[in-house]
Amino acid sequence: MAKNLQIAVLLDYYGELLTEKQRDFISLYYDEDLSLAEIAENEGITRQGVRDSIKRAETLLFEMEEKLGFAKRFEKINENADRISEYASEISRVNMQTSLSREISDLTVKIRTLAGEIKE
């Protein structure tokens, strides 16, 4: 995963743990694509001060993910929901080719629906 995307995902999960300045600097740097010098000029601080703040924020985000793992868990849940849906489709296909059980057909529809709700 590209660092920009990784930071954006981690910011969604752990952004509230950062200071307001850190959130602002990361947003300006990654989302608004401003340079360190541009942020420093707008904020009236040094480029190094901006860089240090962003690096501390990045470190905190990665440490929180390492300790809590929310982003990784969410990704795994989504992957598993996709697999569950695929398996239900396969069961439905086999059911159509063999026994054509209405009960199996109804249950596979329910399974796919639940897998879809998990991903929402």
C-alpha positions in Angstrom: 0.0 0.0 0.0 1.3 3.4 -0.9 2.4 5.6 2.0 -0.1 8.3 1.2 -3.0 5.8 1.2 -1.7 4.1 4.3 -1.5 7.5 6.1 -5.0 8.4 5.0 -6.4 5.1 6.2 -4.6 5.3 9.6 -5.8 8.9 9.9 -9.4 7.8 9.6 -8.9 5.3 12.5 -6.5 7.2 14.8 -6.7 10.8 13.7 -8.5 11.9 16.9 -5.4 10.8 18.9 -3.3 13.5 17.2 -3.2 17.1 18.1 -5.2 19.5 16.0 -2.0 20.9 14.5 -0.7 17.5 13.6 -4.0 16.6 11.9 -3.9 19.9 10.1 -0.3 19.5 8.9 -0.9 15.9 7.7 -4.0 17.0 5.9 -2.3 19.9 4.2 0.8 17.8 3.3 -1.0 14.6 2.1 -4.5 15.7 1.1 -3.8 19.2 -0.2 -0.3 18.3 -1.5 1.3 21.4 0.0 5.0 21.4 0.5 6.6 21.7 3.9 7.8 25.2 3.0 4.3 26.2 2.0 2.8 24.9 5.3 5.5 26.6 7.3 4.9 29.9 5.6 1.2 29.7 6.1 1.6 28.7 9.8 4.5 31.1 10.6 6.9 28.4 11.7 10.0 26.8 10.3 9.9 24.1 7.6 11.7 21.8 10.1 9.0 22.4 12.7 6.4 21.3 10.2 8.4 18.3 9.2 9.0 17.3 12.8 5.3 17.6 13.6 4.3 15.4 10.6 6.9 12.8 11.4 5.7 12.6 15.0 2.2 12.2 13.8 3.1 9.5 11.3 5.0 7.6 14.0 2.0 7.8 16.4 -0.4 6.6 13.7 1.8 3.6 12.8 2.4 2.8 16.5 -1.4 2.9 17.2 -2.0 0.5 14.3 0.7 -1.8 15.5 -0.8 -1.9 19.0 -4.5 -1.9 18.1 -4.6 -3.2 14.6 -8.0 -1.7 13.7 -7.2 -1.0 10.0 -5.7 -4.5 9.5 -8.8 -6.1 11.2 -11.2 -4.1 9.1 -9.3 -5.1 5.9 -9.4 -8.8 7.0 -13.1 -8.6 7.7 -13.8 -7.2 4.3 -11.7 -9.9 2.6 -13.5 -12.6 4.6 -16.9 -11.1 3.7 -15.9 -11.2 0.0 -14.9 -14.9 0.4 -18.1 -15.8 2.2 -20.1 -14.2 -0.6 -18.1 -16.1 -3.2 -18.5 -19.4 -1.3 -22.3 -18.8 -1.0 -22.4 -18.2 -4.8 -20.5 -21.4 -5.4 -22.9 -23.3 -3.1 -25.8 -21.8 -5.0 -24.3 -22.8 -8.4 -23.7 -26.4 -7.3 -27.2 -26.5 -5.8 -28.7 -25.4 -9.2 -26.7 -28.2 -11.0 -27.6 -30.9 -8.6 -30.4 -31.0 -6.1 -32.1 -27.7 -6.6 -33.0 -27.3 -2.9 -35.1 -24.3 -2.3 -33.9 -24.2 1.3 -30.2 -24.1 0.2 -31.0 -21.4 -2.4 -32.7 -19.2 0.2 -29.9 -19.7 2.7 -27.2 -18.7 0.2 -29.1 -15.6 -0.6 -29.2 -14.7 3.1 -25.5 -15.5 3.5 -24.6 -13.2 0.6 -26.9 -10.5 2.0 -25.2 -10.7 5.4 -21.7 -10.6 3.8 -22.8 -7.5 2.0 -24.0 -5.9 5.2 -20.7 -6.6 6.9 -18.9 -4.7 4.2 -21.1 -1.6 4.6 
